[in-house]
């Protein structure tokens, strides 16, 4: 498995067993996810909207105020970040295949 796949699995596991993770562990995991999403957006050249509609901003807000968030909000943030990572991985993999296909032609 790749580092991205491992992180996705870790986020899903954490969402399913949130009560086992400390506040610090939750914050660190979500911070890692945000960093990975930013890096993958750069690779995929997927621009951030930099508006309130950008889910990455919502994730950062939840991370910053983790102690005041309900478990359902934190769980949703974990699952949302896992989904974003999965989608970005698919986009990056598709671009690699297209580039390889263009080289062969």
C-alpha positions, 0 to 999 in steps of 0.5 A: 500500500502507498502512504496515501492509502495508509493514511486513508485507512488510518482516517477511516479507522480513527473515525470508527473508533474515535473514543480511543484516540486522544485529543492530541492524536485526533489533531495530529491525524487531521493535520497530517491529512490536511498537509497531504491534501495540500501536497496532492492538490499541488501535484494534481494542479487542483486549485483551492477555491480559497472560499468558505466552500473549500472543504480544506478550510473547514478541516483546518477550522475543525482542527484548530477548535478540536476541543470544542467539537462534537465527536460527530463533527470530528468523525465527519472531518476524518471521513471527509479528508479520507474522501478528498485524499481518495479522490485526489489519488484517483485524479493523480493516477489518471493524469499519470496514465494520460501522460504515459499514453501521450508519450507512446503516441 
